[in-house]
Amino acid sequence: MRQEKLTIDAIALLKNLIETPSFSSEEDQTTLLIEKWFQNYGLIYQRTENNVWAVNAHFDENKPTLLLNSHHDTVKPNTGYTKDPFKAIIENGKLYGLGSNDAGGCLVSLLATFAYFYDKKDLKYNLVIVASAEEESSGEHGLNSMLSVIPKVDVAIVGEPTLMQLAVAEKGLVVFDAKVSGTPGHAAHPNDDNAIYNTIEVLKWFEGYQFDKTSESLGDVKMTITQINAGKQHNAIPAEVDFVVDVRVNDQYCNQEIADILIKESPCTSITPRSLRLNSSSIPVDHELVKAGILLGRETYGSPTLSDQSVLSCSSLKLGPGDSIRSHTADEFIYIQEIEEGIDLYIKLLSKIV
């Protein structure tokens, strides 16, 4: 298929996706748009929940499989928007709209790339594409639910905005619910076991704690207190303080190791991980996919943000048009030129290895 037509159609699809609300777990209408796109190109596809997926026409079980993945759900628009978040507006080369940058531009670029290679024979890799749901909420019906449905994946490209640079590693995430206890009582009476005061030293411990292992590509594990809650009335000392710890995990630890360390060492009354499944991810820098990207002038780096890479057990590369800094911001946008260049670079990259 002609790259020029695929690019034009990809941008048209992105405009339609922007103008169709698709919050996590509410992506049924954008699913229909993606299905129609496959139908228009005569590509055989399947739908599982709100995930649309397909394999290349000459799929061969004896070959390794490369996954192309990006998501079509969005967060809800914030109150800072000055433009209609559900209106695809082009101004000065920018395409505005909710989900344009995260990750609509990546998704339509990968769809175009998959279509480009769909009918090609004698590929070194099989290709499977998943336009997935529920990425923003890490939902149960997202990419994680598809791994038992699609063919076994050997390596993956996850489309997220990276300015088409090579994110060869990505931090994992563990969220902890923690508690500090004390003795409840009336505010008018002495109390040397005030749970709120007890929390001060605990918060200082978290602020100053350093995990031993650092990563060449991802740096240190980053731990941040993000929520705290205690007390219901002004004259009663609460029995406990609840707080939330956000931990971004480098590739030197698995999430279970982080949980074991904090349960053993932190001075909390209790600390419990919500989930351990969102692990860090990476791809060897000597993988042919990375080497091909470097030959195309791309640079490697480690990404601090979470994506669907976290549910994959295979090597994976995060790569896509757009800029992560624009994600979840008011008046989100992607440059039209970024999509054009993204499709071109995806095709050149895969041409070197498949």
FENVENWO-V771462 format. One record per residue. RES is the residue in one small letter. PSI is psi in whole degrees, 0 to 359 (* if undefined). D_LAST is the distance of its C-alpha to the last C-alpha in whole Angstrom. Layout:
res: (RES,RES)
psi: (PSI,PSI)
d_last: (D_LAST,D_LAST)
This chain:
res: (m,r,q,e,k,l,t,i,d,a,i,a,l,l,k,n,l,i,e,t,p,s,f,s,s,e,e,d,q,t,t,l,l,i,e,k,w,f,q,n,y,g,l,i,y,q,r,t,e,n,n,v,w,a,v,n,a,h,f,d,e,n,k,p,t,l,l,l,n,s,h,h,d,t,v,k,p,n,t,g,y,t,k,d,p,f,k,a,i,i,e,n,g,k,l,y,g,l,g,s,n,d,a,g,g,c,l,v,s,l,l,a,t,f,a,y,f,y,d,k,k,d,l,k,y,n,l,v,i,v,a,s,a,e,e,e,s,s,g,e,h,g,l,n,s,m,l,s,v,i,p,k,v,d,v,a,i,v,g,e,p,t,l,m,q,l,a,v,a,e,k,g,l,v,v,f,d,a,k,v,s,g,t,p,g,h,a,a,h,p,n,d,d,n,a,i,y,n,t,i,e,v,l,k,w,f,e,g,y,q,f,d,k,t,s,e,s,l,g,d,v,k,m,t,i,t,q,i,n,a,g,k,q,h,n,a,i,p,a,e,v,d,f,v,v,d,v,r,v,n,d,q,y,c,n,q,e,i,a,d,i,l,i,k,e,s,p,c,t,s,i,t,p,r,s,l,r,l,n,s,s,s,i,p,v,d,h,e,l,v,k,a,g,i,l,l,g,r,e,t,y,g,s,p,t,l,s,d,q,s,v,l,s,c,s,s,l,k,l,g,p,g,d,s,i,r,s,h,t,a,d,e,f,i,y,i,q,e,i,e,e,g,i,d,l,y,i,k,l,l,s,k,i,v)
psi: (147,131,324,315,319,321,314,315,326,317,321,319,318,320,317,322,318,320,9,105,139,56,156,131,4,40,16,326,322,332,318,322,319,321,316,323,313,317,317,330,0,29,132,128,171,157,130,114,234,24,132,130,160,160,160,158,329,45,133,115,343,354,155,158,132,123,133,123,138,173,157,9,163,164,173,147,142,173,356,358,135,345,160,117,342,24,121,106,128,121,128,43,1,136,110,155,151,127,1,316,321,95,37,319,320,315,310,330,320,324,316,319,315,315,324,320,355,312,359,138,162,34,146,325,145,153,136,134,140,116,102,161,169,29,318,334,2,45,166,346,28,210,324,326,346,346,337,357,314,166,156,133,135,329,155,149,119,120,105,154,113,15,27,28,165,102,97,355,154,136,145,180,131,127,129,141,122,161,140,129,163,196,120,154,181,138,340,346,155,146,111,15,49,120,325,315,322,331,336,310,327,317,322,322,314,321,324,353,139,126,148,319,129,163,139,323,335,355,211,160,135,125,129,131,124,342,149,144,134,149,149,344,158,335,14,125,124,158,338,160,130,138,164,136,124,119,120,116,129,179,9,351,148,162,326,323,318,315,316,319,313,323,323,318,333,146,25,158,320,152,128,128,140,320,149,12,348,74,164,161,160,172,139,139,344,10,145,332,317,316,323,320,320,321,335,9,12,151,154,152,170,136,132,349,153,147,188,353,329,341,0,142,350,171,140,147,129,126,128,162,157,176,125,331,332,346,137,17,164,145,46,144,164,145,137,320,328,322,315,313,326,313,316,317,321,313,317,321,310,328,333,340,337,*)
d_last: (17,18,17,21,22,19,21,24,24,22,25,28,26,27,30,31,29,32,35,34,35,33,34,33,34,35,32,33,33,30,28,30,28,25,25,27,24,22,25,25,21,22,19,20,21,23,26,27,30,28,25,23,19,17,14,12,14,13,12,13,15,14,11,10,10,9,12,13,17,20,23,26,29,31,34,38,39,41,44,44,42,44,42,41,38,37,37,34,36,35,37,36,32,32,31,34,34,33,30,29,27,27,24,25,23,20,20,20,18,15,16,16,12,12,14,12,9,12,13,10,10,9,5,5,5,8,9,13,15,18,21,23,27,29,27,30,33,30,32,32,30,27,23,25,27,23,22,24,23,19,17,17,15,13,12,13,13,17,18,21,23,22,23,19,20,18,20,19,22,24,28,29,32,35,38,42,45,48,52,55,58,62,65,66,69,71,70,74,74,73,70,68,65,64,60,59,61,59,56,56,56,53,51,52,50,47,47,48,45,43,40,40,36,34,31,29,27,29,32,35,35,37,40,42,45,44,47,50,53,57,60,61,65,66,69,67,65,62,61,58,55,52,49,45,43,39,37,34,32,30,28,31,32,31,33,36,37,38,40,42,43,44,46,47,48,49,52,52,54,50,47,44,40,39,36,34,31,29,28,26,23,20,17,18,18,17,13,10,10,13,13,11,13,16,15,15,19,18,21,21,24,25,26,29,28,27,25,23,21,25,24,21,21,18,16,16,16,18,17,19,21,25,27,28,31,32,31,34,36,39,37,34,32,28,28,27,25,23,22,21,20,18,16,15,14,12,10,10,9,6,6,6,4,0)
